């Protein structure tokens, strides 16, 4: 039987490529609706499998899979549930919803967000405040998140934060939630942030690592740490805490703060969105600090601090400025955001925000050559989808061969329609860009 969906998708990619003068990259829509159009409603993606077959993301749209009715309102402000986790099979051109019960039923209420995928594409972890995914979940209420791990080969989901619930159930003054899961590429470990408090006293924010094989949980970082990332084999965990970025060696127990100036002073600005290479050597993070590298243009008191990306080499102890933000007198947030590190630690992909200085686009920094190239701009994507690029933590993912990038694109909200609000009010979609070997189409202006 002829698969017309595959043929249409292929023709769409070919048509888009033919429109790009001098551009050999191929663009593909991941968050595709049942009607073949961009479904919209996406706010984050959770990565791509090593073979580039599977991409995990979340969306508010009820037009991606049949029977999605856990958001029935046509008003985006009328309810606070409906975010679902999806995995796109690029080979089969099929999308599957992940955050279901173990009986395959739809959850009634609650949001499922922050997905992350293992290297083989089999394990998917996510956070959810739904209380009907597994019977053992005794927490309730929007915002009370737990961490769930779905095994695609067995089609079963496990809640890995259930051991926290005894105190929570027995004490009415207890308050806890877990969020921001991050799967190791080998699928064995999940790092996540946990908040716990009883009678106003508790641990605050801490980082935990759960062993999915041994079913064992252990604390990794205590003292208001959040946004963890874990390397491929699960040995190293990196996280941020205000002006600090720290890495924990789970074998030796050693904790090292790496967000320091050449003289050893701590960063003088907030640090966030850390990433770590597969072998644990390179750490990428974003910061508004001005003292992390010599001759940082942020040093001038007359320039507002932008958000820049830095990469730290744990062997050489050197910090490199990856991207220079652009500065003006009116905008605080100009600069490069949404940075993501390639698994081998060579490339950093990031987005630029400054519309007046350069095109909004996707950029690639080569740690070895120290060269930054523009991969694609919003104008080029507009030729096919009429969207603009947006970058923020978790919005970019790179395949192990460094030739495929998955990212979010934000569209024009001026054509808002209540009838189709998930496409008009949340016109955010997930895209995949396959890079040609000659994909360097422009340089980042670093002057």
CORFENMO-V731948 format. One record per pair of residues at least 24 apart in sequence whose ideal C-beta (glycine too) atoms are under 10 Angstrom apart, sorted by the first residue. I is the first residue (numbers start at 1). GAP is how many residues later the second one is. Records with the same first field share a line. If there is no record, write none. Layout:
# CORFENMO-V731948
I: GAP ; GAP
This chain:
# CORFENMO-V731948
3: 89 ; 90
4: 32
5: 27 ; 29 ; 31 ; 87 ; 88 ; 89
6: 85 ; 86 ; 87
7: 86
8: 28 ; 85
9: 27 ; 81 ; 84
10: 83
12: 24 ; 372 ; 373
13: 371 ; 419 ; 421
15: 368 ; 369
16: 364 ; 365 ; 367 ; 368 ; 369
17: 367 ; 417 ; 419
19: 361 ; 364 ; 365
20: 356 ; 360 ; 363 ; 364 ; 421
21: 359
22: 416 ; 419
23: 352 ; 353 ; 354 ; 357 ; 413 ; 415 ; 416 ; 418
24: 410 ; 411 ; 412 ; 413 ; 414 ; 415 ; 417
25: 337 ; 350 ; 351 ; 355 ; 378 ; 380 ; 408 ; 409 ; 410 ; 411 ; 413 ; 414 ; 416
26: 378 ; 406 ; 407 ; 408 ; 409 ; 410
27: 349 ; 353 ; 354 ; 356 ; 357 ; 358 ; 382 ; 404 ; 405 ; 406 ; 407
28: 27 ; 60 ; 62 ; 376 ; 378 ; 402 ; 403 ; 404 ; 405 ; 406
29: 59 ; 355 ; 356 ; 358 ; 380 ; 400 ; 401 ; 402 ; 403
30: 25 ; 26 ; 27 ; 56 ; 57 ; 58 ; 60 ; 65 ; 376 ; 377 ; 378 ; 399 ; 400 ; 401 ; 402
31: 24 ; 26 ; 27 ; 28 ; 30 ; 33 ; 55 ; 57 ; 64 ; 377 ; 378 ; 397 ; 398 ; 399 ; 400
32: 31 ; 32 ; 56 ; 61 ; 63 ; 397 ; 398
33: 26 ; 28 ; 29 ; 30 ; 31 ; 32 ; 62 ; 389 ; 390 ; 396
34: 27 ; 28 ; 29 ; 30 ; 31 ; 32 ; 34 ; 61
35: 28
37: 26 ; 348 ; 386 ; 392
38: 346 ; 347 ; 348 ; 349 ; 371 ; 373 ; 385 ; 389 ; 390 ; 391 ; 392 ; 393
39: 24 ; 25 ; 26 ; 47 ; 56 ; 383 ; 384 ; 387 ; 389 ; 390 ; 391
40: 24 ; 347 ; 371 ; 380 ; 381 ; 382 ; 383 ; 384 ; 385 ; 386 ; 387 ; 388 ; 389
41: 30 ; 35 ; 41 ; 42 ; 43 ; 380 ; 381 ; 382 ; 384 ; 385 ; 386 ; 387 ; 388
42: 41 ; 44 ; 353 ; 366 ; 367 ; 368 ; 380 ; 384 ; 385 ; 386 ; 387 ; 388 ; 389
43: 40 ; 70 ; 71 ; 347 ; 349 ; 351 ; 352 ; 365 ; 367 ; 383 ; 385
44: 39 ; 69 ; 70 ; 71 ; 348 ; 349 ; 350 ; 351 ; 364 ; 384 ; 386
45: 41 ; 43 ; 70 ; 71 ; 72 ; 349 ; 350 ; 351 ; 352 ; 361 ; 362 ; 363 ; 385 ; 386 ; 387
46: 39 ; 40 ; 41 ; 52 ; 67 ; 68 ; 69 ; 70 ; 71 ; 78 ; 79 ; 80 ; 135 ; 136 ; 137 ; 348 ; 351 ; 360 ; 384
47: 68 ; 69 ; 70 ; 71 ; 72 ; 74 ; 77 ; 135 ; 136 ; 138 ; 293 ; 347 ; 349 ; 350 ; 351 ; 352 ; 359
48: 40 ; 42 ; 69 ; 71 ; 73 ; 349 ; 350 ; 351 ; 352 ; 356 ; 357 ; 358 ; 384
49: 38 ; 40 ; 41 ; 68 ; 69 ; 70 ; 71 ; 72 ; 73 ; 136 ; 350 ; 351
50: 67 ; 68 ; 69 ; 70 ; 71 ; 135 ; 182 ; 293 ; 349 ; 350 ; 351
51: 39 ; 40 ; 68 ; 69 ; 70 ; 348 ; 349 ; 350
52: 38 ; 39 ; 69 ; 347 ; 348 ; 349 ; 351 ; 352 ; 354 ; 380 ; 382
53: 34 ; 35 ; 36 ; 37 ; 38 ; 39 ; 67 ; 68
54: 33 ; 34 ; 35 ; 36 ; 37 ; 42 ; 63 ; 64 ; 66 ; 67 ; 68 ; 70 ; 98
55: 31 ; 32 ; 33 ; 34 ; 35 ; 40 ; 62 ; 66 ; 342 ; 344 ; 349 ; 351 ; 375 ; 376 ; 377
56: 29 ; 30 ; 31 ; 32 ; 40 ; 42 ; 59 ; 60 ; 61 ; 62 ; 65 ; 68 ; 69 ; 70 ; 94 ; 127 ; 341 ; 350 ; 374
57: 27 ; 28 ; 29 ; 30 ; 31 ; 38 ; 58 ; 60 ; 337 ; 340 ; 349 ; 351 ; 372 ; 373
58: 25 ; 26 ; 27 ; 28 ; 40 ; 41 ; 53 ; 54 ; 55 ; 56 ; 57 ; 68 ; 336 ; 372
59: 24 ; 25 ; 26 ; 27 ; 36 ; 38 ; 363 ; 367 ; 369 ; 370 ; 371
60: 24 ; 51 ; 361 ; 362 ; 365 ; 366 ; 368
61: 25 ; 359 ; 360 ; 361 ; 362 ; 365 ; 367 ; 368
62: 360
63: 357 ; 359 ; 360
64: 24 ; 31 ; 32 ; 33 ; 358
65: 29 ; 30 ; 31 ; 32 ; 41
66: 31
67: 30 ; 38 ; 39
68: 29 ; 38
69: 37 ; 39
70: 27 ; 29 ; 36 ; 37 ; 38 ; 39 ; 40 ; 41 ; 42 ; 60
71: 38 ; 40 ; 351
73: 348
74: 343 ; 344 ; 345 ; 346 ; 347 ; 348
75: 343 ; 346 ; 350
76: 340 ; 342 ; 345 ; 346 ; 348 ; 349 ; 350
77: 344 ; 348
79: 30 ; 63
80: 29 ; 30 ; 31 ; 49 ; 62 ; 63
81: 26 ; 27 ; 28 ; 29 ; 30 ; 31 ; 48 ; 49 ; 61
82: 25 ; 27 ; 28 ; 29 ; 30 ; 340
83: 27 ; 28 ; 29 ; 30 ; 31 ; 43 ; 45 ; 46 ; 47
84: 27 ; 28 ; 29 ; 31 ; 42 ; 44
85: 26 ; 27 ; 28 ; 29 ; 30 ; 39 ; 40 ; 41 ; 42 ; 43 ; 63 ; 65
86: 26 ; 29 ; 38 ; 344
87: 28 ; 30 ; 34 ; 37 ; 63 ; 65
88: 318 ; 342 ; 344
89: 32
90: 314 ; 342
96: 56 ; 59
98: 26 ; 27 ; 28 ; 50 ; 52 ; 54 ; 57 ; 59
99: 25 ; 27 ; 29 ; 31 ; 34 ; 49 ; 51 ; 58
100: 33 ; 50 ; 55 ; 57
101: 29 ; 31 ; 32 ; 33 ; 34 ; 56
102: 31 ; 32 ; 33 ; 48 ; 52 ; 53 ; 54 ; 55 ; 56
104: 51
105: 27 ; 28
106: 26
107: 24 ; 25 ; 26
108: 24
109: 31 ; 33
110: 30 ; 31 ; 32 ; 33 ; 34 ; 35
111: 31 ; 32 ; 34
112: 33 ; 36
113: 32 ; 66 ; 67 ; 281
114: 31 ; 33 ; 65 ; 66 ; 67 ; 68 ; 78 ; 79 ; 280
115: 33 ; 35 ; 66 ; 68 ; 279
116: 33 ; 64 ; 65 ; 66 ; 67 ; 68 ; 74 ; 75 ; 76 ; 113 ; 114 ; 278 ; 281
117: 33 ; 35 ; 66 ; 68 ; 70 ; 280
118: 31 ; 33 ; 34 ; 65 ; 66 ; 67 ; 68 ; 69 ; 70 ; 71 ; 72 ; 94
119: 64 ; 65 ; 66 ; 67 ; 68 ; 113 ; 159 ; 224 ; 281
120: 32 ; 33 ; 65 ; 66 ; 67
121: 31 ; 32 ; 66
122: 28 ; 29 ; 30 ; 31 ; 32 ; 65
123: 26 ; 27 ; 28 ; 29 ; 30 ; 60 ; 61 ; 63 ; 64 ; 65 ; 67 ; 89
124: 24 ; 25 ; 26 ; 27 ; 28 ; 33 ; 57 ; 59 ; 63
125: 24 ; 25 ; 32 ; 33 ; 35 ; 56 ; 57 ; 58 ; 62 ; 64 ; 65 ; 66 ; 67 ; 85 ; 87
126: 24 ; 31 ; 53 ; 55 ; 57
127: 34 ; 50 ; 51 ; 52 ; 53 ; 54 ; 65 ; 66
128: 29 ; 31 ; 51
129: 48 ; 50
133: 24 ; 25 ; 26
134: 24 ; 25 ; 28
135: 24
136: 26 ; 29
137: 24 ; 25 ; 28
138: 24 ; 27 ; 28 ; 30 ; 31
139: 25 ; 26 ; 29 ; 30 ; 36 ; 37 ; 38 ; 39
141: 34 ; 36
143: 34 ; 36
144: 24 ; 31 ; 32 ; 33 ; 34
145: 31 ; 32 ; 33 ; 34 ; 35 ; 36 ; 47 ; 48 ; 49 ; 50
146: 30 ; 31 ; 32 ; 33 ; 35 ; 46
147: 30 ; 31 ; 32 ; 33 ; 34 ; 43 ; 44 ; 45 ; 46 ; 47 ; 61 ; 63
148: 30 ; 33 ; 42
149: 32 ; 34 ; 38 ; 41 ; 61 ; 63
151: 36 ; 61
158: 52 ; 54 ; 57
160: 30 ; 32 ; 48 ; 50 ; 51 ; 52 ; 55 ; 57
161: 29 ; 31 ; 33 ; 47 ; 49 ; 56
162: 55
163: 47 ; 52 ; 53 ; 54
164: 30 ; 31 ; 32 ; 44 ; 53
167: 29 ; 31 ; 35
168: 28 ; 30
170: 28
171: 27 ; 28
172: 26 ; 27
173: 24 ; 25 ; 26 ; 27 ; 28
174: 24 ; 25 ; 28
175: 24 ; 25 ; 27
176: 26 ; 27
178: 30 ; 32
179: 26 ; 47 ; 48
180: 25 ; 27 ; 46 ; 47 ; 48 ; 49 ; 59 ; 213 ; 214
181: 27 ; 29 ; 47 ; 49
182: 25 ; 27 ; 45 ; 46 ; 47 ; 48 ; 55 ; 56 ; 57 ; 93 ; 94 ; 212
183: 29 ; 47 ; 51
184: 25 ; 28 ; 45 ; 46 ; 47 ; 48 ; 49 ; 50 ; 51 ; 52 ; 53 ; 94
185: 45 ; 46 ; 47 ; 48 ; 49 ; 93 ; 158 ; 215
186: 26 ; 27 ; 45 ; 46 ; 47 ; 48 ; 92
187: 25 ; 26 ; 47
188: 24 ; 25 ; 26 ; 42 ; 44 ; 45 ; 46
189: 24 ; 29 ; 41 ; 42 ; 43 ; 44 ; 45 ; 46 ; 48 ; 61
190: 27 ; 38 ; 40 ; 44
191: 29 ; 30 ; 36 ; 37 ; 38 ; 39 ; 40 ; 43 ; 45 ; 46 ; 47 ; 48 ; 57 ; 59
192: 25 ; 28 ; 34 ; 36 ; 38
193: 28 ; 31 ; 32 ; 33 ; 34 ; 35 ; 46
194: 25 ; 28 ; 32
195: 29 ; 31
205: 34 ; 36
206: 33
207: 30 ; 31 ; 32 ; 34 ; 39 ; 41
208: 29
209: 25 ; 26 ; 28 ; 39 ; 41
210: 24
218: 32
219: 29
220: 26 ; 28 ; 29 ; 30 ; 33 ; 35
221: 25 ; 26 ; 27 ; 34
222: 33
223: 32
225: 30
226: 46 ; 48
227: 44 ; 45 ; 46 ; 47 ; 48 ; 58 ; 166 ; 167
228: 46 ; 48
229: 44 ; 45 ; 46 ; 47 ; 48 ; 54 ; 55 ; 56 ; 112
230: 46 ; 50
231: 44 ; 45 ; 46 ; 47 ; 48 ; 49 ; 50 ; 51 ; 52 ; 112
232: 44 ; 45 ; 46 ; 47 ; 48 ; 111 ; 168
233: 45 ; 46 ; 47
234: 46
235: 44 ; 45
236: 40 ; 41 ; 43 ; 44 ; 45 ; 47 ; 78
237: 37 ; 39 ; 43
238: 36 ; 37 ; 38 ; 42 ; 45 ; 46 ; 47 ; 74
239: 35 ; 37 ; 46
240: 30 ; 31 ; 32 ; 33 ; 34 ; 45 ; 46 ; 47
241: 29 ; 30 ; 31
242: 24 ; 25 ; 27 ; 28 ; 29 ; 30
243: 24 ; 25 ; 26 ; 27 ; 28 ; 44 ; 45 ; 46
244: 26 ; 27 ; 41
245: 26 ; 27 ; 28 ; 29 ; 38 ; 39 ; 40 ; 41 ; 42 ; 65 ; 67
246: 25 ; 28 ; 37
247: 27 ; 29 ; 33 ; 36 ; 65 ; 67
249: 31
256: 27 ; 56 ; 58 ; 61
258: 25 ; 27 ; 34 ; 52 ; 54 ; 55 ; 56 ; 59 ; 61
259: 24 ; 26 ; 28 ; 30 ; 33 ; 51 ; 53 ; 60
260: 29 ; 31 ; 32 ; 52 ; 57 ; 59
261: 28 ; 29 ; 30 ; 31 ; 32 ; 33 ; 35 ; 58
262: 29 ; 30 ; 31 ; 32 ; 55 ; 56 ; 57
263: 28 ; 31
265: 24 ; 26 ; 27
266: 25 ; 26
267: 24 ; 25 ; 43 ; 52
268: 24 ; 30 ; 37
269: 29 ; 36 ; 38 ; 39
270: 35 ; 37
271: 39
272: 35 ; 65 ; 121
273: 34 ; 36 ; 64 ; 65 ; 66 ; 67 ; 119 ; 120 ; 121 ; 122
274: 38 ; 65 ; 67 ; 119
275: 34 ; 36 ; 64 ; 65 ; 66 ; 67 ; 68 ; 70 ; 73 ; 118 ; 121 ; 123
276: 36 ; 38 ; 65 ; 67 ; 69
277: 34 ; 36 ; 37 ; 64 ; 65 ; 66 ; 67 ; 68 ; 69 ; 90
278: 63 ; 64 ; 65 ; 66 ; 67 ; 122
279: 35 ; 64 ; 65 ; 66
280: 34 ; 65
281: 31 ; 32 ; 33 ; 34 ; 35 ; 63 ; 64
282: 29 ; 30 ; 31 ; 32 ; 33 ; 38 ; 59 ; 60 ; 62 ; 63 ; 64 ; 66 ; 85
283: 27 ; 28 ; 29 ; 30 ; 31 ; 36 ; 58 ; 62
284: 25 ; 26 ; 27 ; 28 ; 36 ; 38 ; 55 ; 56 ; 57 ; 58 ; 61 ; 64 ; 66 ; 81 ; 83
285: 24 ; 25 ; 26 ; 27 ; 34 ; 37 ; 54 ; 56
286: 24 ; 36 ; 37 ; 49 ; 50 ; 51 ; 52 ; 53 ; 64 ; 106 ; 107
287: 32 ; 34
288: 37 ; 44 ; 45 ; 47
292: 27 ; 28 ; 29
293: 25 ; 26 ; 27 ; 28
294: 25 ; 27
295: 26
296: 25 ; 28
297: 24 ; 27 ; 28 ; 29 ; 30 ; 149
298: 26 ; 27 ; 29 ; 37
300: 27
302: 25 ; 27
303: 24 ; 25 ; 26
304: 24 ; 25 ; 26 ; 27 ; 28 ; 29 ; 30 ; 31
305: 27 ; 28 ; 29 ; 30
306: 25 ; 26 ; 27 ; 28 ; 29 ; 30 ; 31 ; 47 ; 48
307: 25 ; 26 ; 27 ; 28 ; 29 ; 30 ; 31 ; 32 ; 43 ; 46 ; 84
308: 27 ; 28 ; 29 ; 31 ; 42
309: 26 ; 27 ; 28 ; 29 ; 30 ; 31 ; 32 ; 39 ; 40 ; 41 ; 54 ; 56
310: 29 ; 38
311: 28 ; 30 ; 34 ; 35 ; 37 ; 54 ; 56
313: 32 ; 54
320: 28 ; 45 ; 47 ; 50
321: 44 ; 125
322: 25 ; 26 ; 28 ; 41 ; 43 ; 45 ; 48 ; 50
323: 25 ; 27 ; 28 ; 29 ; 40 ; 42 ; 49 ; 121 ; 123
324: 48 ; 120 ; 121 ; 122 ; 123
325: 27 ; 28 ; 29 ; 32
326: 26 ; 27 ; 28 ; 29 ; 30 ; 31 ; 32 ; 119
327: 27 ; 30
328: 26 ; 28 ; 29
330: 26
331: 24 ; 25
336: 27 ; 29 ; 36 ; 55 ; 108
337: 53 ; 54 ; 55 ; 56 ; 58 ; 59
338: 24 ; 51 ; 52 ; 53 ; 54 ; 55 ; 56 ; 57 ; 58 ; 69 ; 70
339: 24 ; 26 ; 52 ; 53 ; 54 ; 56 ; 57
340: 51 ; 53 ; 54 ; 55 ; 56 ; 57 ; 58 ; 65 ; 66 ; 67
341: 24 ; 26 ; 55 ; 57
342: 24 ; 25 ; 55 ; 56 ; 57 ; 58 ; 59 ; 60 ; 63
343: 54 ; 55 ; 56 ; 57 ; 58 ; 59
344: 54 ; 56 ; 57 ; 58
346: 52 ; 56
347: 26 ; 51 ; 55 ; 58
348: 24 ; 48 ; 50
349: 26 ; 42 ; 47 ; 48 ; 49 ; 53 ; 56 ; 57 ; 58 ; 84
350: 41 ; 46 ; 94
351: 27 ; 38 ; 39 ; 40 ; 41 ; 44 ; 45 ; 56 ; 57
352: 25 ; 26 ; 37 ; 39 ; 92 ; 93
353: 36 ; 37 ; 38
355: 33
357: 88
358: 84 ; 85 ; 86 ; 87
359: 30 ; 83
360: 28 ; 29 ; 30 ; 31 ; 50
361: 27 ; 28 ; 30 ; 80 ; 81 ; 83
362: 27 ; 29 ; 34 ; 43 ; 45 ; 47 ; 69 ; 71
363: 28 ; 79 ; 80 ; 81
364: 34 ; 38 ; 41 ; 71 ; 75 ; 76 ; 80
365: 79
366: 36 ; 74
370: 76
371: 69 ; 72 ; 73 ; 75
372: 68 ; 70 ; 71 ; 72 ; 73 ; 74
373: 62 ; 66 ; 67 ; 68 ; 69 ; 70 ; 71
374: 65 ; 66 ; 67 ; 68 ; 69 ; 70 ; 71
375: 30 ; 32 ; 58 ; 60 ; 64 ; 65 ; 66 ; 67
376: 29 ; 31 ; 33 ; 55 ; 57 ; 59 ; 63 ; 65 ; 66
377: 64 ; 65
378: 31 ; 32
380: 61
381: 26 ; 28 ; 30 ; 48 ; 50 ; 52
382: 27 ; 29 ; 30
384: 47
385: 24 ; 26 ; 42 ; 44 ; 46
386: 25 ; 26 ; 29 ; 41
387: 24 ; 25 ; 40 ; 41 ; 42 ; 44
388: 24 ; 39 ; 40
389: 42
390: 38
395: 33 ; 35
397: 33 ; 35
398: 37
399: 33 ; 35 ; 36
401: 34
402: 33
403: 30 ; 31 ; 32 ; 33 ; 34 ; 36
404: 28 ; 29 ; 30 ; 31
405: 26 ; 27 ; 28 ; 29 ; 30
406: 24 ; 25 ; 26 ; 27
407: 24 ; 25 ; 26
